[in-house]
Structure formats: C-alpha cells, structure tokens
Amino acid sequence: MGADEPRIAGHPATRVSFLFAMDDRSGRRSVMVHLLREARRSRMAGATVFKARNGFGAAGRSHRDHLVAEDAPAALVIVDAPDRIARFLEAVDPVLEGVTVVLDEVEVIDSGVIDR
C-alpha cells in the first residue's frame, strides 16, 4: 500500500433517522414496532432504536421517560444503500404521520461484509 492510498476504503450509503415518541401509534400499532418489522421484512442492513431520557420537539413540549407514561423521545436509525432506503421509505410512508424523518448521505466503512 502506497503512502497516498487510503488505509480504509468505504462506500457511499444513506442513513435514515426516524424521530418519534415511544408511545406514538399508527392505528393500533406502535410506530416503532411497525418500522422495525418492516425493516426486517425488507432485509435492511440493520436497524437500531435509541431511547432518550428527555427531549423536546418543534412545539417546545417536553418529552421524557416517566414511570406512568411512555412519551420518551426515540430515534430509529437505518443505514443502507440509497436505493434500498428509498424503497423502504415508500413502504413505510403510511405510518409516518407525525414522525420526523432525517436523511443523510454517509460513507460506511465495513469491518466485515455479511451477505444478505
């Protein structure tokens, strides 16, 4: 490997982050559960949910983890190929009312590749 060659090669990808409250629902189903199930069904590269202890939204209303209520803010994050993210967003669009969706173009550096 020459001095000018990068030591770690990456590839472009898209990261989608869904921001919602843990108690958000689409009909009778949890938004979080629906998104996770659809991600698995769509064979996305992976999905992770991060639950926050406190936060606030655009309206300024505080969301936090309570003993009696579960309106804690959460984020579900998926990183995959741009075309796969686009198809996933089309599939979950009906349940995204009230959910903030953030898209970022990223570079992924794999330590190992898993065939799907």
Backbone as XML, in Angstrom:
<?xml version="1.0"?>
<chain id="A" units="angstrom">
  <residue number="1" name="MET">
    <atom name="N" x="0.852" y="-1.175" z="0.000"/>
    <atom name="CA" x="0.000" y="0.000" z="0.000"/>
    <atom name="C" x="0.897" y="1.237" z="0.000"/>
  </residue>
  <residue number="2" name="GLY">
    <atom name="N" x="0.682" y="2.122" z="-0.968"/>
    <atom name="CA" x="1.484" y="3.330" z="-1.072"/>
    <atom name="C" x="1.078" y="4.370" z="-0.045"/>
  </residue>
  <residue number="3" name="ALA">
    <atom name="N" x="1.914" y="5.370" z="0.115"/>
    <atom name="CA" x="1.665" y="6.422" z="1.107"/>
    <atom name="C" x="0.421" y="7.241" z="0.769"/>
  </residue>
  <residue number="4" name="ASP">
    <atom name="N" x="0.076" y="7.353" z="-0.525"/>
    <atom name="CA" x="-1.072" y="8.157" z="-0.928"/>
    <atom name="C" x="-2.381" y="7.374" z="-0.941"/>
  </residue>
  <residue number="5" name="GLU">
    <atom name="N" x="-2.335" y="6.054" z="-0.791"/>
    <atom name="CA" x="-3.537" y="5.239" z="-0.817"/>
    <atom name="C" x="-4.219" y="5.270" z="0.539"/>
  </residue>
  <residue number="6" name="PRO">
    <atom name="N" x="-5.576" y="5.355" z="0.531"/>
    <atom name="CA" x="-6.273" y="5.326" z="1.824"/>
    <atom name="C" x="-6.118" y="3.960" z="2.476"/>
  </residue>
  <residue number="7" name="ARG">
    <atom name="N" x="-5.960" y="3.953" z="3.785"/>
    <atom name="CA" x="-5.799" y="2.694" z="4.516"/>
    <atom name="C" x="-7.126" y="1.978" z="4.688"/>
  </residue>
  <residue number="8" name="ILE">
    <atom name="N" x="-8.208" y="2.739" z="4.727"/>
    <atom name="CA" x="-9.534" y="2.156" z="4.928"/>
    <atom name="C" x="-10.433" y="2.631" z="3.792"/>
  </residue>
  <residue number="9" name="ALA">
    <atom name="N" x="-11.008" y="1.696" z="3.078"/>
    <atom name="CA" x="-11.917" y="2.042" z="1.977"/>
    <atom name="C" x="-13.354" y="1.971" z="2.478"/>
  </residue>
  <residue number="10" name="GLY">
    <atom name="N" x="-14.158" y="2.887" z="2.028"/>
    <atom name="CA" x="-15.561" y="2.915" z="2.397"/>
    <atom name="C" x="-16.437" y="2.909" z="1.163"/>
  </residue>
  <residue number="11" name="HIS">
    <atom name="N" x="-17.730" y="2.909" z="1.387"/>
    <atom name="CA" x="-18.671" y="3.002" z="0.272"/>
    <atom name="C" x="-19.817" y="3.930" z="0.671"/>
  </residue>
  <residue number="12" name="PRO">
    <atom name="N" x="-20.401" y="4.617" z="-0.331"/>
    <atom name="CA" x="-21.487" y="5.545" z="-0.017"/>
    <atom name="C" x="-22.742" y="4.797" z="0.418"/>
  </residue>
  <residue number="13" name="ALA">
    <atom name="N" x="-23.487" y="5.430" z="1.304"/>
    <atom name="CA" x="-24.744" y="4.872" z="1.796"/>
    <atom name="C" x="-25.642" y="6.030" z="2.230"/>
  </residue>
  <residue number="14" name="THR">
    <atom name="N" x="-26.860" y="5.693" z="2.593"/>
    <atom name="CA" x="-27.802" y="6.679" z="3.121"/>
    <atom name="C" x="-28.198" y="6.248" z="4.527"/>
  </residue>
  <residue number="15" name="ARG">
    <atom name="N" x="-28.216" y="7.221" z="5.430"/>
    <atom name="CA" x="-28.697" y="6.975" z="6.793"/>
    <atom name="C" x="-30.054" y="7.645" z="6.918"/>
  </residue>
  <residue number="16" name="VAL">
    <atom name="N" x="-31.049" y="6.898" z="7.374"/>
    <atom name="CA" x="-32.357" y="7.479" z="7.651"/>
    <atom name="C" x="-32.601" y="7.358" z="9.145"/>
  </residue>
  <residue number="17" name="SER">
    <atom name="N" x="-33.014" y="8.465" z="9.749"/>
    <atom name="CA" x="-33.340" y="8.503" z="11.169"/>
    <atom name="C" x="-34.795" y="8.902" z="11.307"/>
  </residue>
  <residue number="18" name="PHE">
    <atom name="N" x="-35.540" y="8.112" z="12.056"/>
    <atom name="CA" x="-36.947" y="8.407" z="12.342"/>
    <atom name="C" x="-37.005" y="8.890" z="13.786"/>
  </residue>
  <residue number="19" name="LEU">
    <atom name="N" x="-37.563" y="10.073" z="14.018"/>
    <atom name="CA" x="-37.657" y="10.662" z="15.355"/>
    <atom name="C" x="-39.118" y="10.649" z="15.785"/>
  </residue>
  <residue number="20" name="PHE">
    <atom name="N" x="-39.396" y="10.046" z="16.930"/>
    <atom name="CA" x="-40.772" y="9.880" z="17.384"/>
    <atom name="C" x="-40.775" y="9.703" z="18.894"/>
  </residue>
  <residue number="21" name="ALA">
    <atom name="N" x="-41.952" y="9.598" z="19.480"/>
    <atom name="CA" x="-42.085" y="9.283" z="20.912"/>
    <atom name="C" x="-42.378" y="7.790" z="21.035"/>
  </residue>
  <residue number="22" name="MET">
    <atom name="N" x="-41.901" y="7.184" z="22.106"/>
    <atom name="CA" x="-42.076" y="5.739" z="22.289"/>
    <atom name="C" x="-43.542" y="5.323" z="22.248"/>
  </residue>
  <residue number="23" name="ASP">
    <atom name="N" x="-44.461" y="6.208" z="22.633"/>
    <atom name="CA" x="-45.876" y="5.833" z="22.641"/>
    <atom name="C" x="-46.610" y="6.209" z="21.350"/>
  </residue>
  <residue number="24" name="ASP">
    <atom name="N" x="-45.907" y="6.704" z="20.325"/>
    <atom name="CA" x="-46.556" y="7.046" z="19.056"/>
    <atom name="C" x="-47.137" y="5.789" z="18.414"/>
  </residue>
  <residue number="25" name="ARG">
    <atom name="N" x="-48.329" y="5.953" z="17.851"/>
    <atom name="CA" x="-49.029" y="4.828" z="17.244"/>
    <atom name="C" x="-49.507" y="5.197" z="15.846"/>
  </residue>
  <residue number="26" name="SER">
    <atom name="N" x="-49.626" y="4.175" z="15.036"/>
    <atom name="CA" x="-50.265" y="4.286" z="13.726"/>
    <atom name="C" x="-51.419" y="3.295" z="13.769"/>
  </residue>
  <residue number="27" name="GLY">
    <atom name="N" x="-52.613" y="3.821" z="13.955"/>
    <atom name="CA" x="-53.745" y="2.941" z="14.226"/>
    <atom name="C" x="-53.551" y="2.332" z="15.602"/>
  </residue>
  <residue number="28" name="ARG">
    <atom name="N" x="-53.614" y="1.011" z="15.698"/>
    <atom name="CA" x="-53.450" y="0.337" z="16.990"/>
    <atom name="C" x="-52.025" y="-0.149" z="17.211"/>
  </residue>
  <residue number="29" name="ARG">
    <atom name="N" x="-51.155" y="0.059" z="16.247"/>
    <atom name="CA" x="-49.806" y="-0.497" z="16.310"/>
    <atom name="C" x="-48.766" y="0.572" z="16.629"/>
  </residue>
  <residue number="30" name="SER">
    <atom name="N" x="-47.774" y="0.208" z="17.416"/>
    <atom name="CA" x="-46.664" y="1.089" z="17.741"/>
    <atom name="C" x="-45.888" y="1.447" z="16.468"/>
  </residue>
  <residue number="31" name="VAL">
    <atom name="N" x="-45.591" y="2.741" z="16.298"/>
    <atom name="CA" x="-44.793" y="3.178" z="15.151"/>
    <atom name="C" x="-43.434" y="2.491" z="15.179"/>
  </residue>
  <residue number="32" name="MET">
    <atom name="N" x="-42.814" y="2.417" z="16.347"/>
    <atom name="CA" x="-41.502" y="1.788" z="16.458"/>
    <atom name="C" x="-41.551" y="0.325" z="16.019"/>
  </residue>
  <residue number="33" name="VAL">
    <atom name="N" x="-42.527" y="-0.423" z="16.508"/>
    <atom name="CA" x="-42.637" y="-1.839" z="16.164"/>
    <atom name="C" x="-42.899" y="-1.993" z="14.666"/>
  </residue>
  <residue number="34" name="HIS">
    <atom name="N" x="-43.768" y="-1.156" z="14.130"/>
    <atom name="CA" x="-44.065" y="-1.244" z="12.696"/>
    <atom name="C" x="-42.800" y="-0.999" z="11.872"/>
  </residue>
  <residue number="35" name="LEU">
    <atom name="N" x="-42.044" y="0.045" z="12.205"/>
    <atom name="CA" x="-40.826" y="0.359" z="11.449"/>
    <atom name="C" x="-39.796" y="-0.767" z="11.565"/>
  </residue>
  <residue number="36" name="LEU">
    <atom name="N" x="-39.619" y="-1.305" z="12.769"/>
    <atom name="CA" x="-38.661" y="-2.404" z="12.949"/>
    <atom name="C" x="-39.076" y="-3.654" z="12.173"/>
  </residue>
  <residue number="37" name="ARG">
    <atom name="N" x="-40.353" y="-4.003" z="12.233"/>
    <atom name="CA" x="-40.825" y="-5.180" z="11.491"/>
    <atom name="C" x="-40.661" y="-5.003" z="9.998"/>
  </residue>
  <residue number="38" name="GLU">
    <atom name="N" x="-40.993" y="-3.814" z="9.521"/>
    <atom name="CA" x="-40.858" y="-3.557" z="8.082"/>
    <atom name="C" x="-39.389" y="-3.557" z="7.667"/>
  </residue>
  <residue number="39" name="ALA">
    <atom name="N" x="-38.507" y="-3.045" z="8.525"/>
    <atom name="CA" x="-37.071" y="-3.063" z="8.217"/>
    <atom name="C" x="-36.567" y="-4.498" z="8.100"/>
  </residue>
  <residue number="40" name="ARG">
    <atom name="N" x="-36.993" y="-5.347" z="9.006"/>
    <atom name="CA" x="-36.588" y="-6.759" z="8.946"/>
    <atom name="C" x="-37.177" y="-7.435" z="7.710"/>
  </residue>
  <residue number="41" name="ARG">
    <atom name="N" x="-38.463" y="-7.198" z="7.455"/>
    <atom name="CA" x="-39.120" y="-7.785" z="6.287"/>
    <atom name="C" x="-38.441" y="-7.344" z="4.991"/>
  </residue>
  <residue number="42" name="SER">
    <atom name="N" x="-37.990" y="-6.090" z="4.964"/>
    <atom name="CA" x="-37.328" y="-5.531" z="3.776"/>
    <atom name="C" x="-35.853" y="-5.920" z="3.694"/>
  </residue>
  <residue number="43" name="ARG">
    <atom name="N" x="-35.387" y="-6.662" z="4.691"/>
    <atom name="CA" x="-33.992" y="-7.115" z="4.743"/>
    <atom name="C" x="-33.005" y="-5.949" z="4.698"/>
  </residue>
  <residue number="44" name="MET">
    <atom name="N" x="-33.321" y="-4.905" z="5.486"/>
    <atom name="CA" x="-32.412" y="-3.779" z="5.594"/>
    <atom name="C" x="-31.124" y="-4.263" z="6.268"/>
  </residue>
  <residue number="45" name="ALA">
    <atom name="N" x="-30.038" y="-3.526" z="6.071"/>
    <atom name="CA" x="-28.739" y="-3.931" z="6.612"/>
    <atom name="C" x="-28.777" y="-4.030" z="8.134"/>
  </residue>
  <residue number="46" name="GLY">
    <atom name="N" x="-29.651" y="-3.300" z="8.782"/>
    <atom name="CA" x="-29.808" y="-3.321" z="10.229"/>
    <atom name="C" x="-30.601" y="-2.111" z="10.668"/>
  </residue>
  <residue number="47" name="ALA">
    <atom name="N" x="-31.107" y="-2.157" z="11.877"/>
    <atom name="CA" x="-31.875" y="-1.048" z="12.440"/>
    <atom name="C" x="-31.607" y="-1.000" z="13.938"/>
  </residue>
  <residue number="48" name="THR">
    <atom name="N" x="-31.470" y="0.214" z="14.468"/>
    <atom name="CA" x="-31.218" y="0.394" z="15.895"/>
    <atom name="C" x="-32.148" y="1.468" z="16.434"/>
  </residue>
  <residue number="49" name="VAL">
    <atom name="N" x="-32.741" y="1.195" z="17.596"/>
    <atom name="CA" x="-33.587" y="2.181" z="18.277"/>
    <atom name="C" x="-32.796" y="2.748" z="19.448"/>
  </residue>
  <residue number="50" name="PHE">
    <atom name="N" x="-32.787" y="4.073" z="19.533"/>
    <atom name="CA" x="-32.163" y="4.781" z="20.653"/>
    <atom name="C" x="-33.271" y="5.480" z="21.430"/>
  </residue>
  <residue number="51" name="LYS">
    <atom name="N" x="-33.400" y="5.173" z="22.706"/>
    <atom name="CA" x="-34.407" y="5.800" z="23.560"/>
    <atom name="C" x="-33.723" y="6.872" z="24.397"/>
  </residue>
  <residue number="52" name="ALA">
    <atom name="N" x="-34.294" y="8.071" z="24.376"/>
    <atom name="CA" x="-33.735" y="9.182" z="25.149"/>
    <atom name="C" x="-34.485" y="9.316" z="26.471"/>
  </residue>
  <residue number="53" name="ARG">
    <atom name="N" x="-33.843" y="9.926" z="27.422"/>
    <atom name="CA" x="-34.499" y="10.170" z="28.709"/>
    <atom name="C" x="-35.306" y="11.458" z="28.694"/>
  </residue>
  <residue number="54" name="ASN">
    <atom name="N" x="-34.926" y="12.405" z="27.838"/>
    <atom name="CA" x="-35.599" y="13.690" z="27.810"/>
    <atom name="C" x="-35.353" y="14.356" z="26.463"/>
  </residue>
  <residue number="55" name="GLY">
    <atom name="N" x="-36.266" y="15.221" z="26.047"/>
    <atom name="CA" x="-36.114" y="15.968" z="24.806"/>
    <atom name="C" x="-37.339" y="16.834" z="24.571"/>
  </residue>
  <residue number="56" name="PHE">
    <atom name="N" x="-37.306" y="17.601" z="23.490"/>
    <atom name="CA" x="-38.475" y="18.389" z="23.121"/>
    <atom name="C" x="-38.542" y="18.481" z="21.610"/>
  </residue>
  <residue number="57" name="GLY">
    <atom name="N" x="-39.754" y="18.710" z="21.101"/>
    <atom name="CA" x="-39.975" y="18.797" z="19.664"/>
    <atom name="C" x="-40.148" y="20.231" z="19.219"/>
  </residue>
  <residue number="58" name="ALA">
    <atom name="N" x="-40.566" y="20.384" z="17.963"/>
    <atom name="CA" x="-40.719" y="21.711" z="17.365"/>
    <atom name="C" x="-41.706" y="22.584" z="18.138"/>
  </residue>
  <residue number="59" name="ALA">
    <atom name="N" x="-42.719" y="21.971" z="18.748"/>
    <atom name="CA" x="-43.714" y="22.726" z="19.506"/>
    <atom name="C" x="-43.184" y="23.148" z="20.870"/>
  </residue>
  <residue number="60" name="GLY">
    <atom name="N" x="-42.009" y="22.667" z="21.251"/>
    <atom name="CA" x="-41.418" y="23.043" z="22.528"/>
    <atom name="C" x="-41.898" y="22.205" z="23.701"/>
  </residue>
  <residue number="61" name="ARG">
    <atom name="N" x="-42.816" y="21.253" z="23.450"/>
    <atom name="CA" x="-43.332" y="20.404" z="24.520"/>
    <atom name="C" x="-42.267" y="19.404" z="24.941"/>
  </residue>
  <residue number="62" name="SER">
    <atom name="N" x="-42.048" y="19.290" z="26.234"/>
    <atom name="CA" x="-41.042" y="18.373" z="26.766"/>
    <atom name="C" x="-41.554" y="16.939" z="26.699"/>
  </residue>
  <residue number="63" name="HIS">
    <atom name="N" x="-40.694" y="16.039" z="26.244"/>
    <atom name="CA" x="-40.978" y="14.601" z="26.227"/>
    <atom name="C" x="-39.934" y="13.954" z="27.116"/>
  </residue>
  <residue number="64" name="ARG">
    <atom name="N" x="-40.393" y="13.077" z="28.003"/>
    <atom name="CA" x="-39.415" y="12.428" z="28.867"/>
    <atom name="C" x="-39.922" y="11.073" z="29.328"/>
  </residue>
  <residue number="65" name="ASP">
    <atom name="N" x="-39.015" y="10.309" z="29.856"/>
    <atom name="CA" x="-39.296" y="8.985" z="30.368"/>
    <atom name="C" x="-39.976" y="9.126" z="31.726"/>
  </residue>
  <residue number="66" name="HIS">
    <atom name="N" x="-41.194" y="8.584" z="31.864"/>
    <atom name="CA" x="-41.960" y="8.658" z="33.111"/>
    <atom name="C" x="-42.197" y="7.262" z="33.651"/>
  </residue>
  <residue number="67" name="LEU">
    <atom name="N" x="-42.571" y="7.188" z="34.902"/>
    <atom name="CA" x="-42.983" y="5.901" z="35.462"/>
    <atom name="C" x="-44.357" y="5.488" z="34.959"/>
  </residue>
  <residue number="68" name="VAL">
    <atom name="N" x="-45.246" y="6.467" z="34.730"/>
    <atom name="CA" x="-46.627" y="6.140" z="34.363"/>
    <atom name="C" x="-46.938" y="6.395" z="32.892"/>
  </residue>
  <residue number="69" name="ALA">
    <atom name="N" x="-46.111" y="7.121" z="32.195"/>
    <atom name="CA" x="-46.354" y="7.391" z="30.779"/>
    <atom name="C" x="-45.073" y="7.117" z="30.006"/>
  </residue>
  <residue number="70" name="GLU">
    <atom name="N" x="-45.220" y="6.818" z="28.744"/>
    <atom name="CA" x="-44.060" y="6.454" z="27.930"/>
    <atom name="C" x="-43.992" y="7.360" z="26.702"/>
  </residue>
  <residue number="71" name="ASP">
    <atom name="N" x="-43.852" y="8.681" z="26.943"/>
    <atom name="CA" x="-43.710" y="9.579" z="25.797"/>
    <atom name="C" x="-42.252" y="9.981" z="25.588"/>
  </residue>
  <residue number="72" name="ALA">
    <atom name="N" x="-41.330" y="9.125" z="26.051"/>
    <atom name="CA" x="-39.906" y="9.399" z="25.888"/>
    <atom name="C" x="-39.562" y="9.501" z="24.407"/>
  </residue>
  <residue number="73" name="PRO">
    <atom name="N" x="-38.697" y="10.448" z="24.050"/>
    <atom name="CA" x="-38.288" y="10.559" z="22.652"/>
    <atom name="C" x="-37.408" y="9.377" z="22.265"/>
  </residue>
  <residue number="74" name="ALA">
    <atom name="N" x="-37.499" y="9.000" z="20.995"/>
    <atom name="CA" x="-36.697" y="7.883" z="20.491"/>
    <atom name="C" x="-36.315" y="8.160" z="19.047"/>
  </residue>
  <residue number="75" name="ALA">
    <atom name="N" x="-35.273" y="7.470" z="18.607"/>
    <atom name="CA" x="-34.845" y="7.535" z="17.210"/>
    <atom name="C" x="-34.569" y="6.123" z="16.729"/>
  </residue>
  <residue number="76" name="LEU">
    <atom name="N" x="-35.050" y="5.804" z="15.554"/>
    <atom name="CA" x="-34.715" y="4.552" z="14.899"/>
    <atom name="C" x="-33.810" y="4.914" z="13.728"/>
  </residue>
  <residue number="77" name="VAL">
    <atom name="N" x="-32.642" y="4.283" z="13.641"/>
    <atom name="CA" x="-31.652" y="4.628" z="12.625"/>
    <atom name="C" x="-31.353" y="3.402" z="11.774"/>
  </residue>
  <residue number="78" name="ILE">
    <atom name="N" x="-31.353" y="3.615" z="10.460"/>
    <atom name="CA" x="-31.027" y="2.569" z="9.491"/>
    <atom name="C" x="-30.011" y="3.144" z="8.517"/>
  </residue>
  <residue number="79" name="VAL">
    <atom name="N" x="-28.976" y="2.371" z="8.199"/>
    <atom name="CA" x="-28.002" y="2.750" z="7.177"/>
    <atom name="C" x="-27.998" y="1.646" z="6.130"/>
  </residue>
  <residue number="80" name="ASP">
    <atom name="N" x="-28.188" y="2.024" z="4.874"/>
    <atom name="CA" x="-28.194" y="1.031" z="3.794"/>
    <atom name="C" x="-27.941" y="1.764" z="2.485"/>
  </residue>
  <residue number="81" name="ALA">
    <atom name="N" x="-27.973" y="1.027" z="1.392"/>
    <atom name="CA" x="-27.778" y="1.615" z="0.066"/>
    <atom name="C" x="-28.898" y="2.614" z="-0.225"/>
  </residue>
  <residue number="82" name="PRO">
    <atom name="N" x="-28.593" y="3.707" z="-0.920"/>
    <atom name="CA" x="-29.606" y="4.734" z="-1.186"/>
    <atom name="C" x="-30.889" y="4.202" z="-1.820"/>
  </residue>
  <residue number="83" name="ASP">
    <atom name="N" x="-30.788" y="3.283" z="-2.790"/>
    <atom name="CA" x="-31.992" y="2.761" z="-3.442"/>
    <atom name="C" x="-32.826" y="1.911" z="-2.481"/>
  </residue>
  <residue number="84" name="ARG">
    <atom name="N" x="-32.179" y="1.191" z="-1.594"/>
    <atom name="CA" x="-32.906" y="0.372" z="-0.617"/>
    <atom name="C" x="-33.619" y="1.257" z="0.416"/>
  </residue>
  <residue number="85" name="ILE">
    <atom name="N" x="-32.974" y="2.348" z="0.827"/>
    <atom name="CA" x="-33.615" y="3.302" z="1.742"/>
    <atom name="C" x="-34.822" y="3.938" z="1.070"/>
  </residue>
  <residue number="86" name="ALA">
    <atom name="N" x="-34.693" y="4.312" z="-0.199"/>
    <atom name="CA" x="-35.812" y="4.931" z="-0.933"/>
    <atom name="C" x="-37.010" y="3.977" z="-0.984"/>
  </residue>
  <residue number="87" name="ARG">
    <atom name="N" x="-36.773" y="2.705" z="-1.278"/>
    <atom name="CA" x="-37.872" y="1.723" z="-1.324"/>
    <atom name="C" x="-38.491" y="1.530" z="0.061"/>
  </residue>
  <residue number="88" name="PHE">
    <atom name="N" x="-37.648" y="1.519" z="1.086"/>
    <atom name="CA" x="-38.148" y="1.363" z="2.445"/>
    <atom name="C" x="-39.051" y="2.538" z="2.829"/>
  </residue>
  <residue number="89" name="LEU">
    <atom name="N" x="-38.629" y="3.748" z="2.493"/>
    <atom name="CA" x="-39.436" y="4.931" z="2.815"/>
    <atom name="C" x="-40.795" y="4.887" z="2.122"/>
  </residue>
  <residue number="90" name="GLU">
    <atom name="N" x="-40.828" y="4.407" z="0.903"/>
    <atom name="CA" x="-42.116" y="4.255" z="0.208"/>
    <atom name="C" x="-43.014" y="3.261" z="0.947"/>
  </residue>
  <residue number="91" name="ALA">
    <atom name="N" x="-42.425" y="2.174" z="1.425"/>
    <atom name="CA" x="-43.203" y="1.134" z="2.099"/>
    <atom name="C" x="-43.779" y="1.602" z="3.438"/>
  </residue>
  <residue number="92" name="VAL">
    <atom name="N" x="-43.038" y="2.452" z="4.153"/>
    <atom name="CA" x="-43.491" y="2.865" z="5.498"/>
    <atom name="C" x="-44.197" y="4.221" z="5.498"/>
  </residue>
  <residue number="93" name="ASP">
    <atom name="N" x="-44.298" y="4.861" z="4.364"/>
    <atom name="CA" x="-44.909" y="6.194" z="4.295"/>
    <atom name="C" x="-46.262" y="6.296" z="5.004"/>
  </residue>
  <residue number="94" name="PRO">
    <atom name="N" x="-47.141" y="5.293" z="4.903"/>
    <atom name="CA" x="-48.449" y="5.428" z="5.568"/>
    <atom name="C" x="-48.392" y="5.563" z="7.088"/>
  </residue>
  <residue number="95" name="VAL">
    <atom name="N" x="-47.312" y="5.146" z="7.737"/>
    <atom name="CA" x="-47.253" y="5.221" z="9.210"/>
    <atom name="C" x="-46.412" y="6.389" z="9.708"/>
  </residue>
  <residue number="96" name="LEU">
    <atom name="N" x="-45.980" y="7.268" z="8.817"/>
    <atom name="CA" x="-45.045" y="8.327" z="9.214"/>
    <atom name="C" x="-45.699" y="9.644" z="9.627"/>
  </residue>
  <residue number="97" name="GLU">
    <atom name="N" x="-47.010" y="9.681" z="9.755"/>
    <atom name="CA" x="-47.663" y="10.920" z="10.184"/>
    <atom name="C" x="-47.175" y="11.297" z="11.581"/>
  </residue>
  <residue number="98" name="GLY">
    <atom name="N" x="-46.635" y="12.495" z="11.715"/>
    <atom name="CA" x="-46.124" y="12.970" z="12.997"/>
    <atom name="C" x="-44.703" y="12.533" z="13.305"/>
  </residue>
  <residue number="99" name="VAL">
    <atom name="N" x="-44.104" y="11.744" z="12.423"/>
    <atom name="CA" x="-42.731" y="11.267" z="12.615"/>
    <atom name="C" x="-41.797" y="12.150" z="11.792"/>
  </residue>
  <residue number="100" name="THR">
    <atom name="N" x="-40.729" y="12.628" z="12.402"/>
    <atom name="CA" x="-39.725" y="13.394" z="11.667"/>
    <atom name="C" x="-38.743" y="12.409" z="11.045"/>
  </residue>
  <residue number="101" name="VAL">
    <atom name="N" x="-38.459" y="12.599" z="9.746"/>
    <atom name="CA" x="-37.540" y="11.722" z="9.026"/>
    <atom name="C" x="-36.351" y="12.563" z="8.577"/>
  </residue>
  <residue number="102" name="VAL">
    <atom name="N" x="-35.145" y="12.109" z="8.901"/>
    <atom name="CA" x="-33.910" y="12.811" z="8.535"/>
    <atom name="C" x="-33.085" y="11.879" z="7.649"/>
  </residue>
  <residue number="103" name="LEU">
    <atom name="N" x="-32.664" y="12.380" z="6.494"/>
    <atom name="CA" x="-31.818" y="11.612" z="5.571"/>
    <atom name="C" x="-30.444" y="12.246" z="5.494"/>
  </residue>
  <residue number="104" name="ASP">
    <atom name="N" x="-29.410" y="11.407" z="5.559"/>
    <atom name="CA" x="-28.023" y="11.864" z="5.426"/>
    <atom name="C" x="-27.303" y="10.941" z="4.457"/>
  </residue>
  <residue number="105" name="GLU">
    <atom name="N" x="-26.484" y="11.530" z="3.602"/>
    <atom name="CA" x="-25.583" y="10.736" z="2.783"/>
    <atom name="C" x="-24.333" y="10.500" z="3.628"/>
  </residue>
  <residue number="106" name="VAL">
    <atom name="N" x="-23.930" y="9.242" z="3.769"/>
    <atom name="CA" x="-22.808" y="8.883" z="4.632"/>
    <atom name="C" x="-21.849" y="7.968" z="3.890"/>
  </residue>
  <residue number="107" name="GLU">
    <atom name="N" x="-20.697" y="7.744" z="4.491"/>
    <atom name="CA" x="-19.755" y="6.760" z="3.977"/>
    <atom name="C" x="-19.621" y="5.668" z="5.025"/>
  </residue>
  <residue number="108" name="VAL">
    <atom name="N" x="-19.793" y="4.432" z="4.602"/>
    <atom name="CA" x="-19.730" y="3.295" z="5.512"/>
    <atom name="C" x="-18.394" y="2.598" z="5.345"/>
  </residue>
  <residue number="109" name="ILE">
    <atom name="N" x="-17.755" y="2.344" z="6.458"/>
    <atom name="CA" x="-16.509" y="1.579" z="6.466"/>
    <atom name="C" x="-16.826" y="0.263" z="7.158"/>
  </residue>
  <residue number="110" name="ASP">
    <atom name="N" x="-16.867" y="-0.801" z="6.377"/>
    <atom name="CA" x="-17.215" y="-2.119" z="6.910"/>
    <atom name="C" x="-15.990" y="-2.809" z="7.479"/>
  </residue>
  <residue number="111" name="SER">
    <atom name="N" x="-16.148" y="-3.383" z="8.662"/>
    <atom name="CA" x="-15.075" y="-4.205" z="9.208"/>
    <atom name="C" x="-15.226" y="-5.643" z="8.737"/>
  </residue>
  <residue number="112" name="GLY">
    <atom name="N" x="-16.364" y="-5.953" z="8.194"/>
    <atom name="CA" x="-16.646" y="-7.270" z="7.642"/>
    <atom name="C" x="-17.932" y="-7.172" z="6.862"/>
  </residue>
  <residue number="113" name="VAL">
    <atom name="N" x="-18.078" y="-7.974" z="5.834"/>
    <atom name="CA" x="-19.267" y="-7.909" z="4.982"/>
    <atom name="C" x="-20.106" y="-9.149" z="5.210"/>
  </residue>
  <residue number="114" name="ILE">
    <atom name="N" x="-21.400" y="-8.937" z="5.407"/>
    <atom name="CA" x="-22.333" y="-10.022" z="5.596"/>
    <atom name="C" x="-23.226" y="-10.061" z="4.361"/>
  </residue>
  <residue number="115" name="ASP">
    <atom name="N" x="-23.284" y="-11.199" z="3.711"/>
    <atom name="CA" x="-24.175" y="-11.352" z="2.554"/>
    <atom name="C" x="-25.603" y="-11.451" z="3.040"/>
  </residue>
  <residue number="116" name="ARG">
    <atom name="N" x="-26.496" y="-10.737" z="2.349"/>
    <atom name="CA" x="-27.920" y="-10.800" z="2.690"/>
    <atom name="C" x="-28.664" y="-11.498" z="1.602"/>
  </residue>
</chain>
